Amino acid sequence: MDEEDARPVWIGIWGGPQEVDQAIWKVQKTRSPEDLDAFLDKLRIFMIGLGNKAGQDGSGQWLLDNFPNLLIVVSQKTYGGMFAQKSPLGNIKWIDANIRKGHGPLGAIYP
């Protein structure tokens, strides 16, 4: 994050964002407001399944509440795919017909 590189840093969160929150909190407590803004301007977060207001580890909402200018994408449904209980993609018959059987070596090893 601190390198002289203008490219954004994307962080994918497939669980709770506690570690990212802790890093931002540390920057907030140890650097100037301008340095914090520069840090946040470079950061991009893609987080799945915030779910309830607290999120998986209770810290997702803290990011949203305290850093309104931070670019955070919260995917509530699109990540679900085959994990979705009520989705046709979560149906074992669909998985067999469209992924595992007759779709090559990669499909054959799909669990």
ABEGO torsion letter per residue (X at the ends): XABBBABBBBBBBABBAAAAAAAAAAAAAABBAAAAAAAAAABBBBBBGAEBAAEAAGAAAAAAAABAABBBBBBAAAAAEAABAABAAABAAAAAAAAABGAEAAAAABX
